[in-house]
């Protein structure tokens, strides 16, 4: 047989070209900025997990949920914040992105037999899945984070029930407690450089794990009271084996580097030329009046006094509207001409909050500036520290000694055996909050205020817990829907006449994973407030409050 040399040469050249082109295509499809799972340093990924989780929590508690819980109101771009107009756009994409990175670190820790990394990542997994369940209800859990497998189950994961997620969270936190029970020197790995919460201290991570267990036992206490009581009493029966965050020095929190907009406190003016993001958030009247009635010194840490108080004086000549001695003096006829009733303005000489859910919040209290993010001198802006990119009090507050002591006060109020009285835990919770904000020297006089002295009611306890949740308002939202306290009323222009109790399942999830999402929606309890939306509503009740009659 005669071999054609030209054919062989062509075949060889084709093969070489194909191999070369394929190799080049492979190289072109490698992201030079992406992490290679085979070589990535788990601590670098863990640092991202912790910082992104911290930012997620502060963005909830300082942004729109602070509006829901009436800590703040916006006088610009206020629909989501003041009126709950969320347009079904509550996405959990960022939450699952954090969980995917966390799963990478956990898998590496299992591969390398690193108990410390396993314990820390179980705490973070529990916290983030717990938060997803808190916000939405049922959600992908046991089949989540497996998209790379490409199977139908991994691509279109089933939604676990909210109850099952909470039970899984509690089981993982108990496992984390055991994994984190050794002294730092006993571990074969370290997270010191990556740990922006506790600087690598496993003892504090262990406290965080057990404190989160308390949070989630109390979360399900209306639905599973015996389960919750048994779990909390078991934790308190062995303080050495289940250490808790009881001292503010041990709080789980995260500071901000302040070296870029992404690493700074939200709404910092350092990277915002006209400070509009800072200016649009003002104090809410609900919180301001609750604190003023108790002479609460924390108000001066969180808010600025009103720049120019209003004073309506019947003795003034008609047509008086002038600034004098730092006050705006008005004769009653000026209000009449503007069709403003006396009860529609606020003449507090110190702190003035914007009422929740009102029309035109930017012109409240006779503001001379009707623009979005108004320069309104007649209401209280947030304290100037919230203009900064970083600072000792600017921290993402994840779980605190104050919250833990409030949980124990509630447990004791329920008659559960938690080692101390409701009053002692209540006082300790307030003392911890004052210490956090640098006011320890003023707490004893505050505890003697008539409205503050412990009277033994859940309403009083939850009001104080709500106040103490400043910049961490999401936790007070979950408490509110469980207890109905504090008793909040939606503003007159809110899209419903009640406070919402969950996030909507987003349109994207309904489109891409429709069967599983629709099944989860079918398990929500429709209410009179959810009729306009249909069952996938922020006013439909998830499992944790179904049948409880709470919060409304």
C-alpha positions as CSV (number, residue, x, y, z in Angstrom):
1,X,0.0,0.0,0.0
2,X,1.4,3.4,-1.0
3,X,1.2,6.1,1.7
4,X,0.5,9.6,0.6
5,X,3.1,11.8,2.4
6,X,1.1,15.0,1.7
7,X,-1.9,13.4,3.5
8,X,0.2,12.5,6.5
9,X,1.7,16.0,6.7
10,X,-1.8,17.6,6.5
11,X,-3.1,15.3,9.2
12,X,-0.2,16.0,11.6
13,X,-0.6,19.8,11.0
14,X,-4.3,19.6,11.7
15,X,-3.7,17.7,14.9
16,X,-1.1,20.1,16.1
17,X,-3.3,23.1,15.2
18,X,-6.4,21.5,17.0
19,X,-4.4,20.8,20.1
20,X,-2.8,24.2,20.1
21,X,-6.2,26.0,19.6
22,X,-7.9,23.9,22.3
23,X,-5.1,24.6,24.7
24,X,-5.4,28.3,24.0
25,X,-9.2,28.2,24.4
26,X,-8.7,26.5,27.8
27,X,-6.2,29.1,28.9
28,X,-8.5,31.9,27.7
29,X,-11.4,30.5,29.8
30,X,-9.3,30.6,33.0
31,X,-10.3,33.6,35.0
32,X,-7.0,35.2,36.1
33,X,-8.8,36.9,39.0
34,X,-10.7,33.8,40.1
35,X,-9.8,31.4,42.9
36,X,-8.7,28.0,41.9
37,X,-10.5,25.5,44.3
38,X,-7.4,23.3,44.2
39,X,-5.0,25.9,45.3
40,X,-7.0,28.6,47.0
41,X,-6.0,29.4,50.6
42,X,-9.1,28.6,52.8
43,X,-8.3,31.5,55.1
44,X,-8.6,34.0,52.3
45,X,-12.0,32.6,51.4
46,X,-13.0,32.5,55.1
47,X,-12.2,36.2,55.5
48,X,-14.6,36.9,52.6
49,X,-17.3,34.8,54.2
50,X,-17.0,36.7,57.5
51,X,-16.8,40.2,56.0
52,X,-19.7,39.6,53.6
53,X,-21.8,38.1,56.3
54,X,-21.1,41.0,58.6
55,X,-22.0,43.5,55.9
56,X,-25.2,41.6,55.1
57,X,-26.3,41.8,58.7
58,X,-25.6,45.5,59.2
59,X,-27.3,46.3,55.8
60,X,-30.4,44.6,57.1
61,X,-30.4,46.2,60.5
62,X,-29.3,49.7,59.5
63,X,-31.2,50.0,56.3
64,X,-34.7,48.9,55.4
65,X,-35.5,46.7,58.4
66,X,-34.6,49.7,60.6
67,X,-37.5,51.4,58.7
68,X,-39.8,48.5,59.3
69,X,-39.0,48.5,63.0
70,X,-39.3,52.3,63.1
71,X,-35.8,53.0,64.3
72,X,-35.3,55.3,61.3
73,X,-37.2,56.8,58.4
74,X,-35.9,58.0,55.0
75,X,-36.8,61.4,53.6
76,X,-35.6,60.4,50.2
77,X,-36.1,57.2,48.1
78,X,-38.3,56.0,51.0
79,X,-40.6,53.5,49.5
80,X,-38.9,50.3,50.6
81,X,-37.7,51.8,53.9
82,X,-40.9,53.6,55.1
83,X,-43.7,52.0,53.2
84,X,-42.5,48.3,52.7
85,X,-42.8,48.7,48.9
86,X,-40.4,45.8,48.1
87,X,-41.7,45.0,44.7
88,X,-41.1,41.2,45.2
89,X,-37.4,42.0,44.8
90,X,-36.0,40.5,48.0
91,X,-33.2,38.4,46.6
92,X,-31.3,35.7,48.5
93,X,-28.5,35.4,45.9
94,X,-26.0,37.1,48.1
95,X,-26.8,34.9,51.1
96,X,-26.2,31.7,49.1
97,X,-23.0,33.1,47.6
98,X,-21.7,33.5,51.2
99,X,-22.8,29.9,51.9
100,X,-21.1,28.5,48.8
101,X,-17.8,30.1,49.9
102,X,-18.3,28.9,53.4
103,X,-18.9,25.4,52.1
104,X,-15.6,25.5,50.2
105,X,-13.8,26.3,53.5
106,X,-15.7,23.6,55.4
107,X,-14.9,20.9,52.7
108,X,-11.2,21.8,52.8
109,X,-11.3,21.6,56.6
110,X,-12.8,18.1,56.5
111,X,-10.2,17.1,53.9
112,X,-7.3,18.5,56.1
113,X,-8.9,17.3,59.4
114,X,-9.0,20.9,60.7
115,X,-11.5,21.0,63.6
116,X,-11.2,24.7,64.1
117,X,-12.1,25.6,60.6
118,X,-14.9,23.0,60.7
119,X,-16.4,24.5,63.8
120,X,-16.2,28.1,62.6
121,X,-17.8,27.3,59.2
122,X,-20.6,25.4,60.9
123,X,-21.3,28.5,63.0
124,X,-21.4,30.6,59.8
125,X,-23.5,28.1,57.9
126,X,-26.0,28.0,60.8
127,X,-26.2,31.7,61.1
128,X,-26.7,32.3,57.3
129,X,-29.2,29.5,56.8
130,X,-31.0,30.6,60.0
131,X,-31.2,34.1,58.6
132,X,-32.6,32.9,55.3
133,X,-35.3,30.9,57.2
134,X,-36.0,34.0,59.3
135,X,-36.4,36.2,56.3
136,X,-38.2,34.0,53.8
137,X,-39.5,30.9,55.6
138,X,-39.0,27.6,53.7
139,X,-35.9,27.6,51.5
140,X,-33.4,25.3,49.8
141,X,-31.2,23.7,52.6
142,X,-30.3,20.0,52.4
143,X,-30.1,20.1,48.6
144,X,-28.6,23.6,48.4
145,X,-25.0,24.5,47.4
146,X,-24.8,21.5,45.0
147,X,-25.3,23.3,41.7
148,X,-21.9,22.1,40.3
149,X,-23.2,18.5,40.3
150,X,-25.6,19.3,37.5
151,X,-28.2,16.9,38.6
152,X,-31.9,17.9,38.5
153,X,-32.1,17.7,42.4
154,X,-29.0,20.0,42.6
155,X,-30.1,22.4,39.9
156,X,-33.7,22.7,41.1
157,X,-33.4,22.1,44.8
158,X,-36.4,21.3,47.0
159,X,-37.3,23.8,49.7
160,X,-36.9,22.4,53.2
161,X,-39.5,23.6,55.7
162,X,-38.7,26.4,58.0
163,X,-39.0,24.1,61.0
164,X,-36.5,21.6,59.5
165,X,-34.0,24.4,58.7
166,X,-34.2,25.6,62.3
167,X,-33.7,22.1,63.6
168,X,-30.7,21.6,61.3
169,X,-29.2,24.9,62.4
170,X,-29.5,23.9,66.1
171,X,-27.9,20.5,65.4
172,X,-25.0,22.1,63.5
173,X,-24.4,24.7,66.3
174,X,-24.3,21.9,68.9
175,X,-21.7,20.1,66.7
176,X,-19.7,23.4,66.4
177,X,-19.7,23.7,70.2
178,X,-17.9,20.4,70.5
179,X,-15.5,21.1,67.6
180,X,-14.6,24.5,69.2
181,X,-14.0,23.1,72.8
182,X,-10.2,22.9,72.6
183,X,-7.7,25.7,73.5
184,X,-6.2,27.5,70.6
185,X,-2.9,25.7,70.8
186,X,-4.4,22.3,70.5
187,X,-5.6,22.9,66.9
188,X,-3.6,22.0,63.8
189,X,-4.7,25.2,62.0
190,X,-5.2,28.9,62.8
191,X,-7.6,31.6,61.5
192,X,-6.0,34.5,63.3
193,X,-5.3,36.5,60.2
194,X,-8.7,35.9,58.6
195,X,-10.9,36.2,61.6
196,X,-12.4,39.7,61.7
197,X,-14.8,38.8,64.5
198,X,-12.6,37.3,67.2
199,X,-9.0,37.4,65.9
200,X,-8.8,33.6,65.8
201,X,-10.0,32.9,69.4
202,X,-11.9,29.5,69.4
203,X,-13.3,30.1,72.9
204,X,-15.2,33.1,71.6
205,X,-16.4,31.3,68.5
206,X,-17.7,28.6,70.9
207,X,-19.6,31.3,72.9
208,X,-21.1,32.6,69.6
209,X,-22.2,29.0,68.7
210,X,-24.1,28.6,72.0
211,X,-25.5,32.1,72.0
212,X,-26.9,31.4,68.6
213,X,-28.4,28.2,69.9
214,X,-30.3,30.3,72.5
215,X,-31.5,32.7,69.8
216,X,-32.9,29.9,67.7
217,X,-34.5,28.0,70.5
218,X,-36.3,31.2,71.5
219,X,-37.2,31.7,67.9
220,X,-39.3,28.5,67.8
221,X,-40.6,28.8,71.3
222,X,-44.2,29.8,70.3
223,X,-44.4,26.7,68.0
224,X,-42.3,24.2,70.0
225,X,-42.4,25.4,73.6
226,X,-41.3,22.2,75.2
227,X,-38.5,21.7,72.7
228,X,-37.3,25.3,73.3
229,X,-37.5,25.1,77.0
230,X,-35.6,21.8,77.1
231,X,-32.9,23.1,74.8
232,X,-32.3,26.4,76.7
233,X,-32.4,24.7,80.1
234,X,-29.9,22.1,78.9
235,X,-27.5,24.9,77.8
236,X,-27.8,26.7,81.1
237,X,-27.4,23.6,83.1
238,X,-23.8,23.2,82.0
239,X,-22.1,26.7,81.7
240,X,-18.6,25.2,81.4
241,X,-19.7,23.0,78.5
242,X,-21.9,25.6,76.9
243,X,-20.2,29.0,77.4
244,X,-22.2,32.1,76.3
245,X,-21.6,35.7,75.3
246,X,-22.6,37.4,78.6
247,X,-20.0,40.2,78.6
248,X,-19.9,42.9,75.9
249,X,-16.2,42.3,75.5
250,X,-17.1,39.0,73.9
251,X,-19.7,40.3,71.5
252,X,-19.7,38.9,68.0
253,X,-19.2,42.0,65.9
254,X,-17.2,43.3,63.0
255,X,-15.4,46.7,62.5
256,X,-14.8,48.4,59.2
257,X,-11.4,49.1,57.6
258,X,-12.6,52.2,55.9
259,X,-10.1,52.0,53.1
260,X,-12.7,51.9,50.3
261,X,-16.5,52.2,49.9
262,X,-16.8,48.5,50.1
263,X,-14.9,48.2,53.4
264,X,-16.6,51.2,55.0
265,X,-19.6,51.8,57.2
266,X,-22.8,52.0,55.0
267,X,-23.7,55.5,53.9
268,X,-20.3,56.9,54.9
269,X,-19.8,60.4,53.4
270,X,-16.2,59.7,52.7
271,X,-17.1,58.2,49.3
272,X,-20.3,60.2,48.8
273,X,-19.6,63.7,47.5
274,X,-22.9,65.3,48.5
275,X,-23.6,63.0,51.5
276,X,-27.0,62.2,50.2
277,X,-27.0,58.6,51.4
278,X,-26.3,59.7,54.9
279,X,-28.7,62.6,54.8
280,X,-31.7,60.6,53.6
281,X,-31.8,58.6,56.8
282,X,-33.4,60.4,59.8
283,X,-34.5,59.2,63.2
284,X,-38.1,57.8,63.5
285,X,-40.5,59.4,65.9
286,X,-41.4,56.0,67.4
287,X,-37.9,55.3,68.7
288,X,-37.2,58.9,69.6
289,X,-40.3,59.3,71.7
290,X,-39.8,55.9,73.4
291,X,-36.3,57.0,74.4
292,X,-37.1,60.6,75.3
293,X,-39.8,59.4,77.8
294,X,-37.2,57.4,79.6
295,X,-34.4,60.0,79.5
296,X,-32.3,57.4,77.6
297,X,-28.8,58.8,77.1
298,X,-28.1,56.3,74.2
299,X,-30.2,58.7,72.1
300,X,-27.4,61.3,72.1
301,X,-25.0,58.6,70.8
302,X,-27.2,57.6,68.0
303,X,-28.8,60.9,66.9
304,X,-28.0,64.6,66.6
305,X,-30.2,67.1,68.4
306,X,-32.5,69.0,66.1
307,X,-30.6,71.9,64.6
308,X,-33.4,74.5,64.8
309,X,-36.4,73.7,67.1
310,X,-39.9,74.9,66.1
311,X,-41.7,77.2,68.6
312,X,-45.3,78.2,67.9
313,X,-46.2,81.1,70.1
314,X,-49.7,82.6,70.2
315,X,-48.3,85.9,71.5
316,X,-46.3,86.6,68.4
317,X,-47.5,89.1,65.8
318,X,-49.4,87.6,62.8
319,X,-47.2,86.4,60.0
320,X,-44.2,85.8,62.3
321,X,-41.8,83.2,60.8
322,X,-38.3,83.9,61.8
323,X,-35.1,82.4,63.2
324,X,-34.1,83.9,66.6
325,X,-31.6,82.5,69.2
326,X,-31.4,79.2,67.3
327,X,-35.1,78.6,67.2
328,X,-37.7,79.1,64.5
329,X,-40.5,81.2,65.9
330,X,-43.9,80.9,64.3
331,X,-47.3,82.6,64.9
332,X,-50.3,80.2,64.7
333,X,-51.6,81.9,61.5
334,X,-48.5,80.8,59.6
335,X,-49.5,77.2,60.2
336,X,-53.1,77.9,59.2
337,X,-52.0,79.5,55.9
338,X,-50.0,76.4,55.1
339,X,-52.9,74.1,56.1
340,X,-50.8,72.5,58.8
341,X,-52.4,71.5,62.1
342,X,-50.5,72.1,65.4
343,X,-50.5,68.4,66.1
344,X,-48.9,67.7,62.7
345,X,-45.6,69.3,63.8
346,X,-43.2,68.5,66.6
347,X,-41.8,71.2,68.9
348,X,-39.4,69.0,70.9
349,X,-36.5,71.2,71.8
350,X,-33.9,68.4,71.6
351,X,-34.8,65.4,69.4
352,X,-37.4,65.2,66.7
353,X,-38.2,62.0,64.7
354,X,-40.1,61.7,61.4
355,X,-43.4,59.7,61.9
356,X,-43.5,56.4,60.2
357,X,-45.0,56.0,56.7
358,X,-46.1,59.6,56.1
359,X,-46.5,61.3,52.8
360,X,-43.7,63.8,51.9
361,X,-41.3,62.9,54.7
362,X,-38.8,65.4,53.2
363,X,-41.0,68.3,54.1
364,X,-42.0,67.1,57.6
365,X,-42.0,69.7,60.3
366,X,-42.0,72.7,57.9
367,X,-38.7,71.8,56.3
368,X,-37.5,74.6,54.1
369,X,-36.0,72.0,51.7
370,X,-38.4,69.8,49.7
371,X,-35.7,67.8,47.9
372,X,-35.0,64.1,48.3
373,X,-32.5,63.6,51.2
374,X,-33.5,67.0,52.5
375,X,-31.4,69.4,54.5
376,X,-34.1,69.6,57.1
377,X,-33.0,71.5,60.2
378,X,-36.2,70.7,62.1
379,X,-35.7,66.9,62.5
380,X,-32.9,64.8,64.0
381,X,-30.3,63.5,61.7
382,X,-28.2,60.5,62.7
383,X,-25.2,61.3,64.9
384,X,-22.3,62.6,62.9
385,X,-20.3,59.4,63.7
386,X,-22.5,57.7,61.0
387,X,-20.9,60.0,58.4
388,X,-17.6,58.2,59.1
389,X,-16.1,55.3,57.2
390,X,-14.9,53.6,60.4
391,X,-14.9,54.1,64.1
392,X,-15.0,52.3,67.4
393,X,-18.8,52.3,67.6
394,X,-19.3,51.6,63.9
395,X,-19.6,47.8,63.9
396,X,-21.8,45.1,62.4
397,X,-23.4,43.7,65.5
398,X,-24.0,40.0,64.9
399,X,-25.0,38.7,68.4
400,X,-24.3,40.5,71.7
401,X,-24.2,40.1,75.4
402,X,-27.2,42.4,75.6
403,X,-29.3,40.1,73.3
404,X,-28.2,36.9,75.1
405,X,-29.3,38.4,78.5
406,X,-32.6,39.5,77.1
407,X,-33.2,36.0,75.8
408,X,-32.4,34.6,79.3
409,X,-34.7,37.2,80.9
410,X,-37.5,36.1,78.6
411,X,-36.8,32.4,79.4
412,X,-36.9,33.2,83.1
413,X,-40.1,35.1,82.7
414,X,-41.5,32.0,81.1
415,X,-40.7,30.1,84.3
416,X,-37.8,28.2,82.8
417,X,-34.9,27.2,84.9
418,X,-32.1,29.4,83.6
419,X,-30.2,30.1,86.9
420,X,-31.4,33.7,87.7
421,X,-34.4,35.9,87.8
422,X,-36.0,37.8,84.9
423,X,-35.2,41.1,86.6
424,X,-31.5,40.4,87.0
425,X,-31.1,39.2,83.4
426,X,-33.1,42.3,82.2
427,X,-30.9,44.6,84.1
428,X,-27.8,42.8,82.9
429,X,-29.0,43.2,79.3
430,X,-29.5,46.9,79.6
431,X,-26.1,47.3,81.4
432,X,-24.5,45.4,78.5
433,X,-26.1,47.7,75.9
434,X,-24.9,50.8,77.8
435,X,-21.4,49.4,78.0
436,X,-21.4,48.8,74.3
437,X,-22.2,52.4,73.6
438,X,-19.7,53.8,76.2
439,X,-22.3,54.8,78.8
440,X,-21.7,52.4,81.7
441,X,-21.4,55.3,84.1
442,X,-25.1,56.3,83.4
443,X,-26.8,52.9,83.5
444,X,-27.7,52.8,87.2
445,X,-29.6,56.1,87.0
446,X,-31.3,54.9,83.9
447,X,-32.4,51.7,85.6
448,X,-34.1,53.8,88.3
449,X,-36.4,55.6,85.7
450,X,-40.0,54.9,86.4
451,X,-40.6,53.4,82.9
452,X,-37.4,51.4,83.1
453,X,-37.6,49.7,86.5
454,X,-38.6,46.1,85.8
455,X,-42.3,45.4,86.2
456,X,-42.3,41.8,85.1
457,X,-44.0,42.2,81.7
458,X,-43.0,40.8,78.4
459,X,-44.0,44.1,76.7
460,X,-41.5,46.1,78.8
461,X,-38.7,43.5,78.2
462,X,-39.2,43.4,74.4
463,X,-39.4,47.2,74.2
464,X,-36.0,47.5,75.8
465,X,-34.6,44.7,73.6
466,X,-36.0,46.6,70.6
467,X,-34.2,49.8,71.7
468,X,-31.0,47.9,72.3
469,X,-31.1,46.5,68.7
470,X,-30.1,49.8,67.2
471,X,-28.3,49.1,63.9
472,X,-29.3,45.4,64.3
473,X,-33.0,45.8,63.8
474,X,-33.6,42.6,61.9
475,X,-33.4,40.7,65.2
476,X,-36.1,42.9,66.7
477,X,-38.2,42.3,63.6
478,X,-38.1,38.5,64.2
479,X,-38.9,39.1,67.9
480,X,-41.8,41.4,67.0
481,X,-43.5,38.9,64.8
482,X,-43.1,36.2,67.5
483,X,-44.3,38.3,70.4
484,X,-46.2,41.3,69.0
485,X,-44.0,43.7,70.9
486,X,-43.2,46.5,70.7
487,X,-46.7,47.4,69.5
488,X,-46.1,49.2,66.2
489,X,-48.5,50.7,63.8
490,X,-47.8,51.0,60.1
491,X,-47.8,54.6,58.9
492,X,-50.8,56.0,57.0
493,X,-49.1,55.7,53.5
494,X,-47.6,52.2,54.1
495,X,-48.8,49.8,51.4
496,X,-50.5,47.8,54.1
497,X,-51.9,48.8,57.5
498,X,-49.8,46.2,59.3
499,X,-46.1,45.5,59.7
500,X,-44.9,42.8,57.3
501,X,-43.6,39.5,58.6
502,X,-41.4,38.1,55.9
503,X,-39.7,38.7,52.5
504,X,-41.3,37.8,49.2
505,X,-39.9,34.9,47.2
506,X,-38.2,36.7,44.4
507,X,-39.5,36.6,40.8
508,X,-36.2,35.0,39.6
509,X,-36.6,32.0,41.9
510,X,-40.2,31.6,40.8
511,X,-39.2,31.5,37.2
512,X,-36.1,29.3,37.5
513,X,-37.3,26.9,40.2
514,X,-41.0,27.3,39.8
515,X,-42.3,23.9,41.0
516,X,-40.4,23.9,44.3
517,X,-41.0,27.6,44.9
518,X,-44.7,27.3,44.3
519,X,-44.9,24.4,46.7
520,X,-43.2,26.5,49.4
521,X,-45.6,29.3,48.8
522,X,-48.5,26.9,49.2
523,X,-47.3,26.3,52.8
524,X,-47.6,29.9,53.7
525,X,-50.6,31.0,55.7
526,X,-52.6,33.7,53.8
527,X,-53.9,36.6,55.9
528,X,-56.3,39.5,55.3
529,X,-53.3,41.7,54.6
530,X,-51.9,39.3,51.9
531,X,-55.0,39.2,49.7
532,X,-53.7,41.9,47.3
533,X,-50.4,40.1,46.7
534,X,-51.6,36.5,46.7
535,X,-50.1,33.9,48.9
536,X,-46.5,34.9,48.2
537,X,-46.8,38.0,50.3
538,X,-44.8,39.8,53.0
539,X,-48.0,39.6,55.0
540,X,-48.4,35.8,54.6
541,X,-47.3,33.9,57.7
542,X,-44.5,31.4,57.6
543,X,-44.5,28.3,59.8
544,X,-42.9,30.0,62.8
545,X,-45.9,32.1,63.6
546,X,-48.7,30.2,62.0
547,X,-51.6,29.6,64.4
548,X,-50.0,31.8,67.1
549,X,-52.1,34.9,66.6
550,X,-48.9,36.9,66.4
551,X,-48.0,39.6,65.7
552,X,-51.4,40.7,64.5
